[in-house]
């Protein structure tokens, strides 16, 4: 992969954090990248730094995902990898240490969190699949969270939408495999990004991951074998990327 400069990837949430780190990783492997985000200044910064292409849009809308996929084809002629990485919290990080009740959970905000964290993954998958198939197959990696496997009860909106991402990946994988496409979910623990406060990584007691650790795990997942899997990425684990083993239920597919 690193020796083939004809490969093309798109990365959503590319302006900062895990997405920006992933753009750097891909560009260092001579992969062409279309970075997608709503943050125009962040996109411009990563463009100047890495030489990637950029596209400013709101990927929570279906039509915009189709436009992104078409942009990749128009610009590069193909698409090999799609990294559906954009995400937001359901509760502000500074509020998550405080107790809450259901009255503190805003239904209007839920629709925004769902749209960014989950709808964009569904729409993104469906938009890129025909393009990946036309290019001879490829790989999709969706950024979920360890909160997509266990309940992060400080942020139920985030937990619910990340569970949905994992469910989508596992459910849609067989259909995509018929098109020569793999799809997997990456499930990081806490990551030192603007989402949680970058400065916390400097703490001697920090259990946060560096974004570079997560982008490496995403890269390995994209070029690896298998589909329909969820991989945890947790500080202190060895190896840091581990396939999660779901419990099977008799009479249901695993």
ABEGO torsion letter per residue (X at the ends): XAABAABBBBBBGAABEAAAAAAAAAAAAGBBBBBBBABAAAAAAAAAAAGBBBBBBBAABAAAAAAAAAAAAAAAGBBABBBBABBBBABBAAAAABBBBAAABBAAAAAAAAAAAAAAAAAAAAAAAAAAAAAGEEBBBBBBBAAAABBBAABAAAAAAAAAAAAAAAAAAAAAAAAGBBBBBBBBBBBBBAAAGAAAAABAABABBBAAAAAAAAAAAAABBEBGBBBBBBBGBOBABBBBBBBBBBGBBX
